[in-house]
């Protein structure tokens, strides 16, 4: 009887496996494809926009829970739903460039085109000023601001509860 070297045995086994694999994939190409899985169950409701429940308490007066605001601001995903601000073209304040539905800016009653003039009596000239003032004013129970909308100057008030 003739002896088969170990190398020849490995090559023979590899040839058999390759032939079997090729036959499997050839058969697989002829077989009809499986239908894609489509779930019929409804998806859970998705919260769109900034997660902050803001109540309107009067004309240009709003209230919200401080703990809810703090939690939302810690979530990096929520930071994409703030809205967009920039320096006003005439240098008189901070312009609201975009206030998409559900954004924090929209929930706080502001609209695209508004210009934030002051917050808690301090003038707001740049977005950096607004951030600096908000860092201290957001810890207070009540904030007031002046906003120019068109030719009118409106007073806004915000109460942070809790």
C-alpha positions as CSV (number, residue, x, y, z in Angstrom):
1,X,0.0,0.0,0.0
2,X,1.2,3.4,-0.9
3,X,1.7,6.1,1.8
4,X,0.2,9.6,1.3
5,X,2.3,12.4,2.6
6,X,0.6,14.8,5.1
7,X,0.9,17.7,2.7
8,X,-0.9,15.7,0.0
9,X,-3.7,14.9,2.5
10,X,-4.1,18.6,3.4
11,X,-4.2,19.6,-0.3
12,X,-6.8,16.9,-1.0
13,X,-9.0,18.0,1.9
14,X,-8.7,21.6,0.8
15,X,-9.7,20.6,-2.8
16,X,-12.8,18.8,-1.5
17,X,-13.8,21.8,0.7
18,X,-13.3,24.3,-2.2
19,X,-15.4,22.1,-4.5
20,X,-18.2,21.8,-1.9
21,X,-18.1,25.5,-1.2
22,X,-18.3,26.3,-4.9
23,X,-21.2,23.9,-5.3
24,X,-23.0,25.6,-2.4
25,X,-22.6,29.1,-3.8
26,X,-23.6,27.9,-7.3
27,X,-26.7,26.4,-5.9
28,X,-27.4,29.5,-3.8
29,X,-27.3,31.7,-6.9
30,X,-30.0,29.6,-8.5
31,X,-32.3,29.5,-5.4
32,X,-34.7,32.5,-5.1
33,X,-33.5,35.1,-2.6
34,X,-35.1,35.4,0.8
35,X,-37.6,38.1,1.3
36,X,-36.2,40.9,3.4
37,X,-37.5,41.1,7.0
38,X,-40.0,43.9,7.5
39,X,-41.3,44.5,11.0
40,X,-45.0,45.1,11.2
41,X,-45.0,46.4,14.8
42,X,-45.1,50.2,15.1
43,X,-41.9,51.9,16.2
44,X,-41.8,53.6,19.6
45,X,-42.6,57.3,19.5
46,X,-39.5,59.3,18.9
47,X,-39.0,62.6,20.7
48,X,-38.2,65.2,18.1
49,X,-36.4,68.3,19.0
50,X,-35.1,69.5,22.4
51,X,-36.4,67.6,25.4
52,X,-37.7,70.4,27.6
53,X,-41.3,70.9,28.6
54,X,-41.9,74.6,28.4
55,X,-45.2,76.0,29.6
56,X,-46.6,79.3,28.4
57,X,-47.6,81.3,31.5
58,X,-48.5,84.6,29.8
59,X,-47.7,86.7,26.8
60,X,-44.0,86.1,26.2
61,X,-43.7,84.4,29.6
62,X,-42.5,80.9,30.0
63,X,-41.6,78.4,32.7
64,X,-39.7,75.1,32.8
65,X,-38.2,72.7,35.3
66,X,-34.5,73.5,36.0
67,X,-33.6,69.8,36.5
68,X,-35.1,68.9,33.1
69,X,-33.1,71.7,31.4
70,X,-29.9,70.5,33.2
71,X,-30.4,66.9,32.1
72,X,-31.1,67.9,28.5
73,X,-28.0,70.1,28.3
74,X,-25.8,67.2,29.5
75,X,-27.0,65.0,26.6
76,X,-24.8,65.6,23.5
77,X,-27.7,64.6,21.2
78,X,-29.8,67.4,22.5
79,X,-27.2,70.0,21.7
80,X,-28.1,69.5,18.0
81,X,-31.5,70.9,18.7
82,X,-30.7,74.2,20.2
83,X,-31.3,76.4,17.1
84,X,-28.8,78.7,15.5
85,X,-27.7,82.2,16.5
86,X,-25.1,84.7,15.2
87,X,-24.1,88.3,15.5
88,X,-26.8,90.7,14.3
89,X,-25.7,92.4,11.0
90,X,-26.0,95.9,12.6
91,X,-24.1,94.8,15.7
92,X,-27.0,95.6,18.0
93,X,-27.3,92.1,19.6
94,X,-27.5,88.4,18.8
95,X,-29.7,87.4,15.9
96,X,-31.7,84.2,15.8
97,X,-30.7,82.7,12.5
98,X,-32.8,79.5,12.7
99,X,-35.5,78.3,15.1
100,X,-36.6,74.9,13.7
101,X,-39.7,73.3,15.1
102,X,-38.9,71.6,18.4
103,X,-35.6,73.5,19.0
104,X,-34.8,75.1,22.3
105,X,-35.0,78.6,20.8
106,X,-38.5,77.9,19.3
107,X,-39.7,76.4,22.6
108,X,-38.6,79.6,24.4
109,X,-40.8,81.7,22.1
110,X,-38.1,83.1,19.8
111,X,-38.3,83.1,16.0
112,X,-35.9,83.3,13.1
113,X,-35.1,87.0,12.6
114,X,-35.4,88.0,16.3
115,X,-32.5,89.9,17.8
116,X,-31.7,89.3,21.4
117,X,-30.8,92.7,22.9
118,X,-30.3,92.1,26.6
119,X,-30.7,89.3,29.2
120,X,-31.3,90.2,32.9
121,X,-30.5,93.9,32.2
122,X,-27.1,93.1,30.6
123,X,-26.6,94.1,27.0
124,X,-25.9,91.2,24.6
125,X,-23.6,92.2,21.7
126,X,-22.1,88.8,20.6
127,X,-23.0,85.1,21.0
128,X,-20.1,84.9,23.4
129,X,-21.8,87.6,25.6
130,X,-25.0,85.6,25.5
131,X,-23.2,82.4,26.6
132,X,-21.4,84.3,29.4
133,X,-24.6,85.9,30.7
134,X,-26.6,82.6,30.4
135,X,-24.0,80.8,32.4
136,X,-24.8,82.9,35.5
137,X,-28.4,83.9,34.7
138,X,-29.5,80.3,34.2
139,X,-28.9,79.6,37.9
140,X,-31.4,82.3,38.9
141,X,-35.1,81.5,39.5
142,X,-36.2,84.1,36.9
143,X,-34.7,85.6,33.8
144,X,-35.9,88.5,31.7
145,X,-34.8,89.5,28.3
146,X,-35.5,92.0,25.6
147,X,-35.9,90.9,22.0
148,X,-36.4,93.0,18.8
149,X,-38.9,91.4,16.5
150,X,-39.2,93.5,13.3
151,X,-39.7,97.1,14.6
152,X,-41.1,96.1,18.1
153,X,-39.1,95.5,21.2
154,X,-40.6,92.7,23.3
155,X,-40.0,91.7,26.9
156,X,-39.6,88.0,27.6
157,X,-39.6,86.3,31.0
158,X,-38.5,82.8,31.9
159,X,-39.1,81.1,35.3
160,X,-36.9,78.1,36.1
161,X,-38.7,76.0,38.8
162,X,-36.9,73.6,41.1
